Amino acid sequence: MADPKNDDFLDDIMAAEAEELAEEMTEIDDEALELETLRGERDQYRDRFMRALADAENSRKRSDKDRREAEQYGGSKLARDMLPVFDNMKRAIEAATDEQKQVSAALIEGIELTMRELLNVFQKHGIHMVAPEVGDRFDPQVHQAMFEAPVPGTRAGDIIQVAAEGFMLHDRLLRPAQVGVSSTPAS
C-alpha cells in the first residue's frame, strides 16, 4: 500500500517542477517575443539604410547630371545674347555695295574676320549654325515659319526664303532659323 505522505510529497515535487517548467516556458516565450521584436527592428533599420543608400546614389547621379548640363548649357544665355552681334555683322557685309567694298576693303575685311572669329568661338563652345537652303523641307524642330506664300514650281512645306540662320547649342535649339515657306497646294 502506498504511503499517503509519500504521495503528497511526490505531488508537491511534481507541482514544483511543473511550476518551474511553466516559468521556464514563460521565459522562453518572453525571449522569443523579444527576439522577434529585435528582428523586426533590425529589418526596419535595414530597410531605412537601403532607402538612404538609394537616395544618396540618386542624389549623386542627379548632381552629376546637373553638373554636366551646367558645363554644356550654362553659357546659353550669353550665346543667345551674342546672336544679334552675328546678325548685325552679316547685315553690314551684305549691305556693302561693290563700290563700298572697293573703297573700304580693309573695313569690310575686318568685319568678315571678326565674324569668322565669332563663328570659331561659337564652334569651340558647341554652338553651330542651322543654315537651311531655299528648296529644303521645313522642319518645325529647327525652323520658324515667318510667312507662307504660294510659289509656282514648289511644293507645300518647301523653304522659299531664309530670313535668318538658326543656332544650336549642342543638341538644344538656341534660335530657330527664320524662313518663308511655300503654301502651294499639291497638284
KATAJO-V310257 format. One record per residue. N is the residue number from 1. PHI is phi in whole degrees, -180 to 180 (* if undefined). OMEGA is omega in degrees with one decimal (none if undefined). D_FIRST is the distance of its C-alpha to the first C-alpha in Angstrom with 2 decimals. Layout:
N	PHI	OMEGA	D_FIRST
N	PHI	OMEGA	D_FIRST
This chain:
1	*	-175.4	0.00
2	-84	-179.2	3.74
3	-85	-178.8	6.49
4	-65	178.4	9.13
5	-66	179.5	11.83
6	-64	-179.3	11.07
7	-66	177.3	11.20
8	-64	-179.9	14.40
9	-63	179.0	15.71
10	-66	177.8	15.35
11	-64	178.3	16.92
12	-62	-180.0	19.63
13	-64	-179.1	20.37
14	-66	179.0	20.57
15	-67	178.8	22.75
16	-65	179.0	24.90
17	-66	178.6	25.33
18	-65	178.7	26.18
19	-65	178.6	28.62
20	-63	178.9	30.11
21	-65	178.3	30.45
22	-64	177.3	32.11
23	-63	178.7	34.48
24	-64	179.4	35.35
25	-65	177.8	36.05
26	-64	177.5	38.25
27	-62	179.7	40.03
28	-63	178.1	40.59
29	-63	178.5	41.90
30	-62	179.8	44.19
31	-65	178.6	45.43
32	-64	178.5	46.05
33	-64	178.4	47.92
34	-63	178.8	49.93
35	-63	178.0	50.70
36	-64	178.0	51.89
37	-62	179.4	54.02
38	-64	177.7	55.51
39	-64	177.5	56.28
40	-61	177.9	58.01
41	-63	178.3	60.07
42	-58	-179.7	60.94
43	-63	177.1	62.14
44	-63	-180.0	64.19
45	-64	177.7	65.81
46	-63	179.5	66.52
47	-62	178.7	68.14
48	-63	178.4	70.21
49	-63	-179.4	71.24
50	-64	177.5	72.33
51	-66	178.5	74.30
52	-64	177.9	75.97
53	-63	178.0	76.81
54	-64	177.6	78.34
55	-62	179.5	80.28
56	-64	178.8	81.64
57	-66	177.5	82.74
58	-63	178.2	84.39
59	-64	178.9	86.17
60	-63	179.6	87.42
61	-63	179.9	88.75
62	-63	-180.0	90.35
63	-69	174.8	92.06
64	-62	179.4	93.31
65	-64	179.1	94.76
66	-62	179.4	96.33
67	-64	179.1	97.82
68	-61	179.5	99.31
69	-65	178.2	100.76
70	-64	177.8	102.22
71	-65	-175.9	103.86
72	-78	-169.9	105.28
73	-115	-177.4	106.16
74	-62	-178.4	106.45
75	-92	-175.1	110.24
76	-64	179.3	110.68
77	-66	177.4	112.14
78	-63	-179.6	114.72
79	-60	179.5	115.48
80	-62	179.3	115.98
81	-71	179.9	118.30
82	-84	-177.6	120.34
83	-61	176.3	121.08
84	-63	176.3	124.01
85	-63	177.1	125.56
86	-59	-178.6	125.55
87	-58	-178.2	126.94
88	-67	178.5	129.76
89	-67	178.4	130.78
90	-65	177.9	130.83
91	-61	179.8	132.97
92	-62	179.7	135.35
93	-68	-179.3	135.88
94	-69	-177.5	136.33
95	-77	-177.8	138.73
96	-70	177.7	141.08
97	-78	178.8	144.15
98	-60	179.9	145.72
99	-65	178.5	148.46
100	-66	178.5	145.94
101	-65	179.0	144.00
102	-73	-177.6	147.21
103	-70	-175.9	148.20
104	-113	-175.9	144.72
105	-58	-178.1	143.32
106	-65	179.4	141.61
107	-65	179.7	139.95
108	-62	179.3	138.72
109	-62	177.6	137.47
110	-63	178.1	135.59
111	-65	179.1	133.89
112	-62	179.1	132.99
113	-64	178.5	131.57
114	-64	179.3	129.55
115	-66	177.1	128.20
116	-62	179.4	127.25
117	-65	176.6	125.50
118	-61	178.0	123.61
119	-65	176.4	122.45
120	-64	178.1	121.42
121	-65	176.4	119.34
122	-56	-177.7	117.80
123	-62	179.6	116.94
124	-59	-177.4	115.50
125	-102	174.0	113.06
126	83	179.3	112.07
127	-101	177.6	114.53
128	-129	-173.6	116.49
129	-83	171.1	119.11
130	-107	-175.4	118.71
131	-118	178.9	122.26
132	-70	178.2	122.59
133	-111	174.2	125.82
134	-62	-178.7	127.87
135	103	176.4	126.61
136	-66	176.5	122.97
137	-81	177.4	120.30
138	-69	177.7	119.03
139	-123	-176.4	115.47
140	-64	178.3	113.96
141	-73	-176.6	111.52
142	-130	-179.9	114.40
143	-119	173.5	117.46
144	-122	180.0	118.47
145	-77	179.3	120.96
146	-88	177.7	123.70
147	-162	174.0	125.65
148	-125	178.3	125.99
149	-151	176.5	129.30
150	-78	179.8	130.43
151	-125	-179.9	132.22
152	-59	177.6	133.83
153	84	177.9	132.66
154	-125	175.6	129.13
155	-105	176.0	125.81
156	-60	179.6	123.69
157	97	175.6	121.49
158	-80	176.4	123.95
159	-79	-178.9	124.87
160	-110	177.8	128.55
161	-158	176.5	128.90
162	-112	-179.2	127.01
163	-88	179.7	127.44
164	-156	177.0	125.12
165	-72	175.2	122.80
166	-102	-179.8	119.08
167	-141	177.3	116.77
168	-117	171.2	113.19
169	-110	-172.5	110.99
170	55	-178.6	108.88
171	-110	179.5	107.38
172	-109	179.8	108.00
173	-79	173.8	111.13
174	-85	179.7	113.12
175	-152	178.4	115.95
176	-73	173.2	116.70
177	-69	-177.9	120.06
178	-96	-171.7	122.31
179	-136	168.4	124.01
180	-99	-174.4	126.04
181	-125	178.8	124.68
182	-73	175.7	126.49
183	-117	-179.0	125.75
184	-62	179.9	127.88
185	-69	177.8	126.15
186	-67	-177.9	125.51
187	-91	none	128.31
